[in-house]
Amino acid sequence: MQFPLRPVPKPNFGRSKPTAKERGKITKDVYAKASARAGGRCECCKEPFGWDRPAECAHLVRRWKLPETTDKDVAMLCGPAVNTGTCHNAIDYTAAGRKWAEDFRLELYLREGNENG
């Protein structure tokens, strides 16, 4: 017994929630605010950025945990993230770096509360 082929059209609706990549996107506005806050220095080690110490905008928490990325969820750090010994590498791959990132993010949110309240 053979069944007849009855094709069904593909549904037109798309994904209802943004992906983690979309939620974690660092917009130009967020980057500009974080860069202005840093003032040309790494927010972790306070060293000035230069050709040997490039600036990178790094998430302080994993982006899949965020509903959206704001300037209080990122920091301007020396990089690149793949080089051992840089601040961006430390917050991504070491416990001490993750602790610093959590504390710095909390400080940013508390600083905002003091400015508004």
C-alpha positions in Angstrom: 0.0 0.0 0.0 1.4 3.4 -1.0 0.5 6.6 0.5 -0.2 9.6 -1.7 2.2 12.6 -1.5 0.4 15.5 0.1 2.9 18.4 0.5 2.2 21.0 3.1 3.4 24.5 2.7 6.1 25.7 5.1 4.7 28.0 7.9 5.4 31.7 7.5 6.0 32.5 11.2 9.6 32.8 12.4 11.4 32.7 15.7 9.5 34.4 18.5 12.4 35.2 20.8 15.8 36.7 19.9 18.8 34.3 20.0 21.5 34.7 22.6 23.8 36.1 19.8 21.2 38.8 19.0 20.6 39.6 22.7 24.4 39.8 23.3 25.1 42.1 20.4 27.2 45.1 21.4 25.6 48.0 19.6 27.5 51.2 18.5 25.8 53.1 21.3 26.8 50.6 24.0 30.3 50.5 22.7 30.5 54.3 22.6 29.3 54.7 26.2 31.7 52.0 27.5 34.6 53.6 25.6 33.8 57.0 27.0 33.6 55.6 30.5 37.0 53.9 30.1 38.8 57.0 28.9 41.4 55.3 26.9 42.5 52.9 29.6 41.7 49.2 30.4 39.0 49.2 33.1 40.7 46.2 34.8 44.4 47.0 34.9 44.1 50.7 34.2 46.9 50.6 31.6 46.5 52.8 28.5 45.5 51.2 25.3 48.0 51.2 22.5 49.3 49.2 19.5 50.6 46.5 21.9 47.5 46.6 24.1 44.4 46.8 21.9 41.0 47.8 23.4 38.2 45.2 23.3 34.7 45.5 24.5 34.0 42.4 26.6 30.9 41.1 28.2 31.1 41.0 32.0 28.6 38.1 32.1 27.8 35.4 29.5 25.5 36.9 26.9 23.0 34.1 27.0 22.2 35.2 30.6 21.2 38.8 29.4 17.8 39.9 28.2 19.8 42.6 26.2 23.3 44.1 26.4 23.7 47.5 28.0 26.7 49.6 28.8 26.7 48.2 32.3 27.1 44.7 31.0 30.4 45.3 29.1 33.8 46.7 29.9 36.7 48.0 27.8 39.6 45.7 28.4 43.0 45.0 27.0 43.0 42.1 24.6 42.9 40.1 22.6 40.9 37.5 24.5 42.9 34.6 23.1 46.2 35.8 24.5 47.1 34.6 27.9 47.9 37.5 30.2 45.4 40.0 28.9 42.5 41.2 31.0 39.9 40.0 28.5 41.4 36.5 28.6 41.4 36.6 32.4 37.7 37.5 32.8 36.8 34.8 30.2 39.0 32.0 31.5 40.0 32.5 35.2 38.0 32.4 38.4 39.7 35.6 39.7 38.8 37.4 36.4 35.2 36.3 36.6 35.0 37.5 40.2 36.4 40.9 39.1 33.8 41.0 36.3 30.9 40.3 38.6 32.1 42.9 41.1 32.7 45.5 38.4 29.3 45.0 36.9 27.7 45.3 40.4 29.7 48.5 40.9 28.4 49.9 37.6 24.8 49.2 38.5 25.2 50.6 42.0 26.9 53.7 40.5 23.9 54.2 38.3 21.5 53.9 41.2 23.4 56.6 43.1 23.4 58.9 40.2 19.6 58.6 39.6 18.5 58.4 43.2 
